[in-house]
Amino acid sequence: MVLQEAVHHAGKMHKIPCAKCQFFTGNYQLKCTVHPSIALSEAAIDCPDYRSASEFYPSTLNDSVNEKEPVHANTL
């Protein structure tokens, strides 16, 4: 019985989306800039303001920046 409850609780914790949200700061003093009082809690599971950090910071942005040729001081 205790094991079932632990597994159920762990499953709920894995549904908390905060760490993947663009508003999540990673700072323990202000975990979320929009809803700091519910950040990293079960109340955040259905957060209406969740925005995926990967959509806000697409990985292709880094690729396009890296493809540019470097600017040398003697060409300025």
PyMOL Python script that loads the backbone (N, CA, C, O; Angstrom):
from pymol import cmd

cmd.read_pdbstr("""\
ATOM      1  N   MET A   1       0.812  -1.187   0.000  1.00  0.00           N
ATOM      2  CA  MET A   1       0.000   0.000   0.000  1.00  0.00           C
ATOM      3  C   MET A   1       0.866   1.266   0.000  1.00  0.00           C
ATOM      4  O   MET A   1       0.604   2.195  -0.763  1.00  0.00           O
ATOM      5  N   VAL A   2       1.873   1.302   0.834  1.00  0.00           N
ATOM      6  CA  VAL A   2       2.761   2.458   0.911  1.00  0.00           C
ATOM      7  C   VAL A   2       3.529   2.612  -0.396  1.00  0.00           C
ATOM      8  O   VAL A   2       3.732   3.728  -0.876  1.00  0.00           O
ATOM      9  N   LEU A   3       3.952   1.495  -0.966  1.00  0.00           N
ATOM     10  CA  LEU A   3       4.682   1.542  -2.228  1.00  0.00           C
ATOM     11  C   LEU A   3       3.800   2.085  -3.350  1.00  0.00           C
ATOM     12  O   LEU A   3       4.265   2.874  -4.173  1.00  0.00           O
ATOM     13  N   GLN A   4       2.547   1.677  -3.391  1.00  0.00           N
ATOM     14  CA  GLN A   4       1.618   2.175  -4.409  1.00  0.00           C
ATOM     15  C   GLN A   4       1.437   3.683  -4.291  1.00  0.00           C
ATOM     16  O   GLN A   4       1.418   4.393  -5.296  1.00  0.00           O
ATOM     17  N   GLU A   5       1.305   4.162  -3.070  1.00  0.00           N
ATOM     18  CA  GLU A   5       1.151   5.598  -2.846  1.00  0.00           C
ATOM     19  C   GLU A   5       2.400   6.352  -3.280  1.00  0.00           C
ATOM     20  O   GLU A   5       2.303   7.434  -3.859  1.00  0.00           O
ATOM     21  N   ALA A   6       3.555   5.796  -3.007  1.00  0.00           N
ATOM     22  CA  ALA A   6       4.807   6.434  -3.405  1.00  0.00           C
ATOM     23  C   ALA A   6       4.932   6.502  -4.921  1.00  0.00           C
ATOM     24  O   ALA A   6       5.363   7.520  -5.464  1.00  0.00           O
ATOM     25  N   VAL A   7       4.561   5.438  -5.600  1.00  0.00           N
ATOM     26  CA  VAL A   7       4.617   5.409  -7.065  1.00  0.00           C
ATOM     27  C   VAL A   7       3.627   6.412  -7.644  1.00  0.00           C
ATOM     28  O   VAL A   7       3.948   7.125  -8.595  1.00  0.00           O
ATOM     29  N   HIS A   8       2.432   6.470  -7.077  1.00  0.00           N
ATOM     30  CA  HIS A   8       1.414   7.421  -7.537  1.00  0.00           C
ATOM     31  C   HIS A   8       1.903   8.860  -7.345  1.00  0.00           C
ATOM     32  O   HIS A   8       1.759   9.695  -8.239  1.00  0.00           O
ATOM     33  N   HIS A   9       2.476   9.141  -6.185  1.00  0.00           N
ATOM     34  CA  HIS A   9       2.990  10.482  -5.886  1.00  0.00           C
ATOM     35  C   HIS A   9       4.137  10.846  -6.835  1.00  0.00           C
ATOM     36  O   HIS A   9       4.200  11.972  -7.329  1.00  0.00           O
ATOM     37  N   ALA A  10       5.027   9.912  -7.083  1.00  0.00           N
ATOM     38  CA  ALA A  10       6.144  10.159  -8.001  1.00  0.00           C
ATOM     39  C   ALA A  10       5.631  10.446  -9.407  1.00  0.00           C
ATOM     40  O   ALA A  10       6.170  11.309 -10.099  1.00  0.00           O
ATOM     41  N   GLY A  11       4.601   9.734  -9.829  1.00  0.00           N
ATOM     42  CA  GLY A  11       4.007   9.975 -11.143  1.00  0.00           C
ATOM     43  C   GLY A  11       3.442  11.377 -11.260  1.00  0.00           C
ATOM     44  O   GLY A  11       3.577  12.021 -12.300  1.00  0.00           O
ATOM     45  N   LYS A  12       2.807  11.854 -10.188  1.00  0.00           N
ATOM     46  CA  LYS A  12       2.273  13.219 -10.190  1.00  0.00           C
ATOM     47  C   LYS A  12       3.402  14.238 -10.264  1.00  0.00           C
ATOM     48  O   LYS A  12       3.301  15.231 -10.985  1.00  0.00           O
ATOM     49  N   MET A  13       4.460  13.997  -9.532  1.00  0.00           N
ATOM     50  CA  MET A  13       5.578  14.937  -9.516  1.00  0.00           C
ATOM     51  C   MET A  13       6.217  15.068 -10.903  1.00  0.00           C
ATOM     52  O   MET A  13       6.701  16.139 -11.268  1.00  0.00           O
ATOM     53  N   HIS A  14       6.215  13.991 -11.660  1.00  0.00           N
ATOM     54  CA  HIS A  14       6.792  14.030 -13.005  1.00  0.00           C
ATOM     55  C   HIS A  14       5.922  14.799 -13.987  1.00  0.00           C
ATOM     56  O   HIS A  14       6.376  15.127 -15.084  1.00  0.00           O
ATOM     57  N   LYS A  15       4.685  15.091 -13.617  1.00  0.00           N
ATOM     58  CA  LYS A  15       3.788  15.863 -14.480  1.00  0.00           C
ATOM     59  C   LYS A  15       3.945  17.368 -14.286  1.00  0.00           C
ATOM     60  O   LYS A  15       3.391  18.147 -15.061  1.00  0.00           O
ATOM     61  N   ILE A  16       4.685  17.785 -13.271  1.00  0.00           N
ATOM     62  CA  ILE A  16       4.877  19.213 -13.008  1.00  0.00           C
ATOM     63  C   ILE A  16       5.784  19.777 -14.106  1.00  0.00           C
ATOM     64  O   ILE A  16       6.930  19.344 -14.231  1.00  0.00           O
ATOM     65  N   PRO A  17       5.297  20.729 -14.900  1.00  0.00           N
ATOM     66  CA  PRO A  17       6.028  21.197 -16.076  1.00  0.00           C
ATOM     67  C   PRO A  17       7.009  22.340 -15.827  1.00  0.00           C
ATOM     68  O   PRO A  17       7.684  22.772 -16.761  1.00  0.00           O
ATOM     69  N   CYS A  18       7.106  22.831 -14.622  1.00  0.00           N
ATOM     70  CA  CYS A  18       7.847  24.064 -14.343  1.00  0.00           C
ATOM     71  C   CYS A  18       9.269  24.099 -14.909  1.00  0.00           C
ATOM     72  O   CYS A  18       9.662  25.092 -15.521  1.00  0.00           O
ATOM     73  N   ALA A  19      10.025  23.052 -14.716  1.00  0.00           N
ATOM     74  CA  ALA A  19      11.430  23.059 -15.135  1.00  0.00           C
ATOM     75  C   ALA A  19      11.597  23.225 -16.640  1.00  0.00           C
ATOM     76  O   ALA A  19      12.676  23.597 -17.101  1.00  0.00           O
ATOM     77  N   LYS A  20      10.546  22.956 -17.417  1.00  0.00           N
ATOM     78  CA  LYS A  20      10.614  23.084 -18.872  1.00  0.00           C
ATOM     79  C   LYS A  20       9.937  24.358 -19.374  1.00  0.00           C
ATOM     80  O   LYS A  20       9.788  24.546 -20.581  1.00  0.00           O
ATOM     81  N   CYS A  21       9.528  25.228 -18.461  1.00  0.00           N
ATOM     82  CA  CYS A  21       8.780  26.440 -18.815  1.00  0.00           C
ATOM     83  C   CYS A  21       9.718  27.632 -18.978  1.00  0.00           C
ATOM     84  O   CYS A  21      10.721  27.745 -18.272  1.00  0.00           O
ATOM     85  N   GLN A  22       9.384  28.523 -19.914  1.00  0.00           N
ATOM     86  CA  GLN A  22      10.225  29.693 -20.144  1.00  0.00           C
ATOM     87  C   GLN A  22      10.211  30.661 -18.962  1.00  0.00           C
ATOM     88  O   GLN A  22      11.126  31.474 -18.831  1.00  0.00           O
ATOM     89  N   PHE A  23       9.202  30.593 -18.108  1.00  0.00           N
ATOM     90  CA  PHE A  23       9.114  31.485 -16.962  1.00  0.00           C
ATOM     91  C   PHE A  23       9.813  30.935 -15.720  1.00  0.00           C
ATOM     92  O   PHE A  23       9.885  31.621 -14.701  1.00  0.00           O
ATOM     93  N   PHE A  24      10.324  29.719 -15.789  1.00  0.00           N
ATOM     94  CA  PHE A  24      11.033  29.101 -14.671  1.00  0.00           C
ATOM     95  C   PHE A  24      12.437  29.680 -14.613  1.00  0.00           C
ATOM     96  O   PHE A  24      13.151  29.680 -15.616  1.00  0.00           O
ATOM     97  N   THR A  25      12.838  30.174 -13.445  1.00  0.00           N
ATOM     98  CA  THR A  25      14.130  30.844 -13.326  1.00  0.00           C
ATOM     99  C   THR A  25      15.249  29.941 -12.838  1.00  0.00           C
ATOM    100  O   THR A  25      16.419  30.201 -13.119  1.00  0.00           O
ATOM    101  N   GLY A  26      14.911  28.885 -12.113  1.00  0.00           N
ATOM    102  CA  GLY A  26      15.948  28.045 -11.532  1.00  0.00           C
ATOM    103  C   GLY A  26      16.495  28.631 -10.236  1.00  0.00           C
ATOM    104  O   GLY A  26      17.344  28.016  -9.591  1.00  0.00           O
ATOM    105  N   ASN A  27      16.026  29.797  -9.851  1.00  0.00           N
ATOM    106  CA  ASN A  27      16.443  30.460  -8.624  1.00  0.00           C
ATOM    107  C   ASN A  27      15.496  30.037  -7.506  1.00  0.00           C
ATOM    108  O   ASN A  27      14.281  30.161  -7.656  1.00  0.00           O
ATOM    109  N   TYR A  28      16.018  29.546  -6.401  1.00  0.00           N
ATOM    110  CA  TYR A  28      15.147  29.052  -5.332  1.00  0.00           C
ATOM    111  C   TYR A  28      14.340  30.174  -4.676  1.00  0.00           C
ATOM    112  O   TYR A  28      13.316  29.902  -4.049  1.00  0.00           O
ATOM    113  N   GLN A  29      14.781  31.425  -4.806  1.00  0.00           N
ATOM    114  CA  GLN A  29      14.044  32.535  -4.211  1.00  0.00           C
ATOM    115  C   GLN A  29      12.864  32.977  -5.078  1.00  0.00           C
ATOM    116  O   GLN A  29      11.842  33.411  -4.545  1.00  0.00           O
ATOM    117  N   LEU A  30      12.985  32.876  -6.382  1.00  0.00           N
ATOM    118  CA  LEU A  30      11.906  33.216  -7.305  1.00  0.00           C
ATOM    119  C   LEU A  30      11.910  32.158  -8.400  1.00  0.00           C
ATOM    120  O   LEU A  30      12.519  32.341  -9.455  1.00  0.00           O
ATOM    121  N   LYS A  31      11.230  31.058  -8.140  1.00  0.00           N
ATOM    122  CA  LYS A  31      11.245  29.923  -9.063  1.00  0.00           C
ATOM    123  C   LYS A  31      10.535  30.233 -10.365  1.00  0.00           C
ATOM    124  O   LYS A  31      10.955  29.781 -11.431  1.00  0.00           O
ATOM    125  N   CYS A  32       9.453  31.007 -10.282  1.00  0.00           N
ATOM    126  CA  CYS A  32       8.639  31.323 -11.454  1.00  0.00           C
ATOM    127  C   CYS A  32       8.294  32.800 -11.419  1.00  0.00           C
ATOM    128  O   CYS A  32       7.889  33.318 -10.379  1.00  0.00           O
ATOM    129  N   THR A  33       8.449  33.480 -12.541  1.00  0.00           N
ATOM    130  CA  THR A  33       8.157  34.907 -12.582  1.00  0.00           C
ATOM    131  C   THR A  33       6.666  35.202 -12.699  1.00  0.00           C
ATOM    132  O   THR A  33       6.246  36.330 -12.442  1.00  0.00           O
ATOM    133  N   VAL A  34       5.858  34.217 -13.079  1.00  0.00           N
ATOM    134  CA  VAL A  34       4.421  34.424 -13.251  1.00  0.00           C
ATOM    135  C   VAL A  34       3.626  33.932 -12.041  1.00  0.00           C
ATOM    136  O   VAL A  34       2.760  34.647 -11.536  1.00  0.00           O
ATOM    137  N   HIS A  35       3.914  32.728 -11.581  1.00  0.00           N
ATOM    138  CA  HIS A  35       3.191  32.131 -10.447  1.00  0.00           C
ATOM    139  C   HIS A  35       4.180  31.571  -9.419  1.00  0.00           C
ATOM    140  O   HIS A  35       4.287  30.354  -9.276  1.00  0.00           O
ATOM    141  N   PRO A  36       4.891  32.426  -8.715  1.00  0.00           N
ATOM    142  CA  PRO A  36       5.894  31.924  -7.767  1.00  0.00           C
ATOM    143  C   PRO A  36       5.315  31.105  -6.621  1.00  0.00           C
ATOM    144  O   PRO A  36       6.009  30.255  -6.063  1.00  0.00           O
ATOM    145  N   SER A  37       4.071  31.341  -6.263  1.00  0.00           N
ATOM    146  CA  SER A  37       3.493  30.624  -5.119  1.00  0.00           C
ATOM    147  C   SER A  37       3.145  29.171  -5.431  1.00  0.00           C
ATOM    148  O   SER A  37       3.021  28.364  -4.510  1.00  0.00           O
ATOM    149  N   ILE A  38       2.985  28.818  -6.715  1.00  0.00           N
ATOM    150  CA  ILE A  38       2.647  27.430  -7.055  1.00  0.00           C
ATOM    151  C   ILE A  38       3.767  26.712  -7.804  1.00  0.00           C
ATOM    152  O   ILE A  38       3.632  25.534  -8.133  1.00  0.00           O
ATOM    153  N   ALA A  39       4.856  27.400  -8.072  1.00  0.00           N
ATOM    154  CA  ALA A  39       5.954  26.800  -8.836  1.00  0.00           C
ATOM    155  C   ALA A  39       6.457  25.526  -8.172  1.00  0.00           C
ATOM    156  O   ALA A  39       6.627  25.471  -6.954  1.00  0.00           O
ATOM    157  N   LEU A  40       6.690  24.516  -8.977  1.00  0.00           N
ATOM    158  CA  LEU A  40       7.197  23.214  -8.553  1.00  0.00           C
ATOM    159  C   LEU A  40       6.265  22.487  -7.587  1.00  0.00           C
ATOM    160  O   LEU A  40       6.715  21.644  -6.810  1.00  0.00           O
ATOM    161  N   SER A  41       4.979  22.801  -7.627  1.00  0.00           N
ATOM    162  CA  SER A  41       4.010  22.099  -6.788  1.00  0.00           C
ATOM    163  C   SER A  41       2.972  21.423  -7.676  1.00  0.00           C
ATOM    164  O   SER A  41       2.925  21.659  -8.884  1.00  0.00           O
ATOM    165  N   GLU A  42       2.144  20.583  -7.070  1.00  0.00           N
ATOM    166  CA  GLU A  42       1.092  19.909  -7.832  1.00  0.00           C
ATOM    167  C   GLU A  42       0.114  20.908  -8.437  1.00  0.00           C
ATOM    168  O   GLU A  42      -0.508  20.615  -9.458  1.00  0.00           O
ATOM    169  N   ALA A  43      -0.032  22.069  -7.834  1.00  0.00           N
ATOM    170  CA  ALA A  43      -0.931  23.099  -8.360  1.00  0.00           C
ATOM    171  C   ALA A  43      -0.466  23.619  -9.720  1.00  0.00           C
ATOM    172  O   ALA A  43      -1.259  24.194 -10.465  1.00  0.00           O
ATOM    173  N   ALA A  44       0.793  23.427 -10.043  1.00  0.00           N
ATOM    174  CA  ALA A  44       1.339  23.911 -11.312  1.00  0.00           C
ATOM    175  C   ALA A  44       1.115  22.942 -12.469  1.00  0.00           C
ATOM    176  O   ALA A  44       1.443  23.269 -13.610  1.00  0.00           O
ATOM    177  N   ILE A  45       0.571  21.773 -12.205  1.00  0.00           N
ATOM    178  CA  ILE A  45       0.396  20.768 -13.259  1.00  0.00           C
ATOM    179  C   ILE A  45      -0.451  21.297 -14.411  1.00  0.00           C
ATOM    180  O   ILE A  45      -0.121  21.048 -15.571  1.00  0.00           O
ATOM    181  N   ASP A  46      -1.514  22.005 -14.130  1.00  0.00           N
ATOM    182  CA  ASP A  46      -2.369  22.563 -15.183  1.00  0.00           C
ATOM    183  C   ASP A  46      -2.218  24.076 -15.285  1.00  0.00           C
ATOM    184  O   ASP A  46      -3.207  24.775 -15.505  1.00  0.00           O
ATOM    185  N   CYS A  47      -1.029  24.586 -15.134  1.00  0.00           N
ATOM    186  CA  CYS A  47      -0.785  26.026 -15.163  1.00  0.00           C
ATOM    187  C   CYS A  47      -1.206  26.612 -16.517  1.00  0.00           C
ATOM    188  O   CYS A  47      -0.723  26.162 -17.556  1.00  0.00           O
ATOM    189  N   PRO A  48      -2.092  27.602 -16.516  1.00  0.00           N
ATOM    190  CA  PRO A  48      -2.562  28.177 -17.779  1.00  0.00           C
ATOM    191  C   PRO A  48      -1.513  29.031 -18.481  1.00  0.00           C
ATOM    192  O   PRO A  48      -1.650  29.324 -19.669  1.00  0.00           O
ATOM    193  N   ASP A  49      -0.473  29.431 -17.766  1.00  0.00           N
ATOM    194  CA  ASP A  49       0.551  30.287 -18.362  1.00  0.00           C
ATOM    195  C   ASP A  49       1.804  29.533 -18.783  1.00  0.00           C
ATOM    196  O   ASP A  49       2.804  30.153 -19.147  1.00  0.00           O
ATOM    197  N   TYR A  50       1.765  28.208 -18.738  1.00  0.00           N
ATOM    198  CA  TYR A  50       2.932  27.410 -19.131  1.00  0.00           C
ATOM    199  C   TYR A  50       3.287  27.680 -20.587  1.00  0.00           C
ATOM    200  O   TYR A  50       2.426  27.626 -21.466  1.00  0.00           O
ATOM    201  N   ARG A  51       4.542  27.968 -20.833  1.00  0.00           N
ATOM    202  CA  ARG A  51       5.071  28.131 -22.189  1.00  0.00           C
ATOM    203  C   ARG A  51       6.369  27.343 -22.258  1.00  0.00           C
ATOM    204  O   ARG A  51       7.272  27.541 -21.445  1.00  0.00           O
ATOM    205  N   SER A  52       6.452  26.472 -23.211  1.00  0.00           N
ATOM    206  CA  SER A  52       7.634  25.631 -23.345  1.00  0.00           C
ATOM    207  C   SER A  52       8.867  26.488 -23.613  1.00  0.00           C
ATOM    208  O   SER A  52       8.860  27.337 -24.505  1.00  0.00           O
ATOM    209  N   ALA A  53       9.912  26.263 -22.846  1.00  0.00           N
ATOM    210  CA  ALA A  53      11.158  26.993 -23.059  1.00  0.00           C
ATOM    211  C   ALA A  53      11.768  26.636 -24.402  1.00  0.00           C
ATOM    212  O   ALA A  53      12.427  27.477 -25.014  1.00  0.00           O
ATOM    213  N   SER A  54      11.569  25.415 -24.878  1.00  0.00           N
ATOM    214  CA  SER A  54      12.139  25.021 -26.170  1.00  0.00           C
ATOM    215  C   SER A  54      11.452  25.742 -27.326  1.00  0.00           C
ATOM    216  O   SER A  54      12.067  25.939 -28.374  1.00  0.00           O
ATOM    217  N   GLU A  55      10.185  26.141 -27.157  1.00  0.00           N
ATOM    218  CA  GLU A  55       9.508  26.924 -28.189  1.00  0.00           C
ATOM    219  C   GLU A  55       9.978  28.370 -28.161  1.00  0.00           C
ATOM    220  O   GLU A  55      10.068  29.019 -29.203  1.00  0.00           O
ATOM    221  N   PHE A  56      10.274  28.869 -26.979  1.00  0.00           N
ATOM    222  CA  PHE A  56      10.711  30.251 -26.832  1.00  0.00           C
ATOM    223  C   PHE A  56      12.174  30.408 -27.233  1.00  0.00           C
ATOM    224  O   PHE A  56      12.558  31.426 -27.809  1.00  0.00           O
ATOM    225  N   TYR A  57      12.979  29.412 -26.931  1.00  0.00           N
ATOM    226  CA  TYR A  57      14.398  29.417 -27.274  1.00  0.00           C
ATOM    227  C   TYR A  57      14.680  28.231 -28.188  1.00  0.00           C
ATOM    228  O   TYR A  57      15.247  27.235 -27.740  1.00  0.00           O
ATOM    229  N   PRO A  58      14.301  28.316 -29.450  1.00  0.00           N
ATOM    230  CA  PRO A  58      14.491  27.158 -30.339  1.00  0.00           C
ATOM    231  C   PRO A  58      15.967  26.845 -30.539  1.00  0.00           C
ATOM    232  O   PRO A  58      16.808  27.743 -30.590  1.00  0.00           O
ATOM    233  N   SER A  59      16.262  25.573 -30.651  1.00  0.00           N
ATOM    234  CA  SER A  59      17.655  25.150 -30.832  1.00  0.00           C
ATOM    235  C   SER A  59      18.202  25.623 -32.171  1.00  0.00           C
ATOM    236  O   SER A  59      19.417  25.746 -32.326  1.00  0.00           O
ATOM    237  N   THR A  60      17.330  25.892 -33.143  1.00  0.00           N
ATOM    238  CA  THR A  60      17.799  26.360 -34.449  1.00  0.00           C
ATOM    239  C   THR A  60      18.388  27.757 -34.366  1.00  0.00           C
ATOM    240  O   THR A  60      19.175  28.149 -35.227  1.00  0.00           O
ATOM    241  N   LEU A  61      18.016  28.516 -33.337  1.00  0.00           N
ATOM    242  CA  LEU A  61      18.576  29.846 -33.167  1.00  0.00           C
ATOM    243  C   LEU A  61      20.081  29.753 -32.975  1.00  0.00           C
ATOM    244  O   LEU A  61      20.828  30.519 -33.583  1.00  0.00           O
ATOM    245  N   ASN A  62      20.534  28.834 -32.145  1.00  0.00           N
ATOM    246  CA  ASN A  62      21.964  28.656 -31.916  1.00  0.00           C
ATOM    247  C   ASN A  62      22.667  28.192 -33.179  1.00  0.00           C
ATOM    248  O   ASN A  62      23.785  28.627 -33.456  1.00  0.00           O
ATOM    249  N   ASP A  63      22.038  27.319 -33.948  1.00  0.00           N
ATOM    250  CA  ASP A  63      22.648  26.821 -35.173  1.00  0.00           C
ATOM    251  C   ASP A  63      22.858  27.944 -36.177  1.00  0.00           C
ATOM    252  O   ASP A  63      23.909  27.997 -36.815  1.00  0.00           O
ATOM    253  N   SER A  64      21.889  28.847 -36.338  1.00  0.00           N
ATOM    254  CA  SER A  64      22.024  29.915 -37.316  1.00  0.00           C
ATOM    255  C   SER A  64      23.086  30.919 -36.892  1.00  0.00           C
ATOM    256  O   SER A  64      23.765  31.493 -37.743  1.00  0.00           O
ATOM    257  N   VAL A  65      23.239  31.137 -35.599  1.00  0.00           N
ATOM    258  CA  VAL A  65      24.269  32.051 -35.118  1.00  0.00           C
ATOM    259  C   VAL A  65      25.644  31.450 -35.350  1.00  0.00           C
ATOM    260  O   VAL A  65      26.568  32.161 -35.743  1.00  0.00           O
ATOM    261  N   ASN A  66      25.794  30.160 -35.115  1.00  0.00           N
ATOM    262  CA  ASN A  66      27.085  29.502 -35.266  1.00  0.00           C
ATOM    263  C   ASN A  66      27.524  29.390 -36.715  1.00  0.00           C
ATOM    264  O   ASN A  66      28.717  29.239 -36.980  1.00  0.00           O
ATOM    265  N   GLU A  67      26.597  29.461 -37.657  1.00  0.00           N
ATOM    266  CA  GLU A  67      26.948  29.316 -39.059  1.00  0.00           C
ATOM    267  C   GLU A  67      27.526  30.594 -39.656  1.00  0.00           C
ATOM    268  O   GLU A  67      28.137  30.544 -40.723  1.00  0.00           O
ATOM    269  N   LYS A  68      27.350  31.731 -39.002  1.00  0.00           N
ATOM    270  CA  LYS A  68      27.861  32.990 -39.529  1.00  0.00           C
ATOM    271  C   LYS A  68      29.378  33.006 -39.440  1.00  0.00           C
ATOM    272  O   LYS A  68      29.977  32.428 -38.534  1.00  0.00           O
ATOM    273  N   GLU A  69      29.978  33.684 -40.408  1.00  0.00           N
ATOM    274  CA  GLU A  69      31.433  33.792 -40.386  1.00  0.00           C
ATOM    275  C   GLU A  69      31.846  34.787 -39.314  1.00  0.00           C
ATOM    276  O   GLU A  69      31.159  35.785 -39.096  1.00  0.00           O
ATOM    277  N   PRO A  70      32.951  34.528 -38.647  1.00  0.00           N
ATOM    278  CA  PRO A  70      33.400  35.449 -37.607  1.00  0.00           C
ATOM    279  C   PRO A  70      33.841  36.783 -38.209  1.00  0.00           C
ATOM    280  O   PRO A  70      34.367  36.826 -39.321  1.00  0.00           O
ATOM    281  N   VAL A  71      33.627  37.855 -37.476  1.00  0.00           N
ATOM    282  CA  VAL A  71      34.062  39.177 -37.909  1.00  0.00           C
ATOM    283  C   VAL A  71      35.432  39.417 -37.308  1.00  0.00           C
ATOM    284  O   VAL A  71      35.621  39.288 -36.099  1.00  0.00           O
ATOM    285  N   HIS A  72      36.382  39.765 -38.153  1.00  0.00           N
ATOM    286  CA  HIS A  72      37.742  40.013 -37.692  1.00  0.00           C
ATOM    287  C   HIS A  72      37.949  41.507 -37.507  1.00  0.00           C
ATOM    288  O   HIS A  72      37.361  42.311 -38.230  1.00  0.00           O
ATOM    289  N   ALA A  73      38.769  41.878 -36.558  1.00  0.00           N
ATOM    290  CA  ALA A  73      39.005  43.282 -36.244  1.00  0.00           C
ATOM    291  C   ALA A  73      39.588  44.037 -37.434  1.00  0.00           C
ATOM    292  O   ALA A  73      39.297  45.220 -37.608  1.00  0.00           O
ATOM    293  N   ASN A  74      40.406  43.378 -38.259  1.00  0.00           N
ATOM    294  CA  ASN A  74      41.038  44.072 -39.376  1.00  0.00           C
ATOM    295  C   ASN A  74      40.081  44.313 -40.545  1.00  0.00           C
ATOM    296  O   ASN A  74      40.445  45.017 -41.487  1.00  0.00           O
ATOM    297  N   THR A  75      38.874  43.752 -40.514  1.00  0.00           N
ATOM    298  CA  THR A  75      37.913  43.972 -41.596  1.00  0.00           C
ATOM    299  C   THR A  75      36.917  45.069 -41.256  1.00  0.00           C
ATOM    300  O   THR A  75      36.081  45.422 -42.088  1.00  0.00           O
ATOM    301  N   LEU A  76      36.992  45.614 -40.043  1.00  0.00           N
ATOM    302  CA  LEU A  76      36.036  46.653 -39.640  1.00  0.00           C
ATOM    303  C   LEU A  76      36.416  47.992 -40.139  1.00  0.00           C
ATOM    304  O   LEU A  76      35.711  48.969 -39.884  1.00  0.00           O
TER     305      LEU A  76
END
""", "prot")
cmd.dss("prot")
cmd.show_as("cartoon", "prot")
cmd.util.cbc("prot")
cmd.orient("prot")
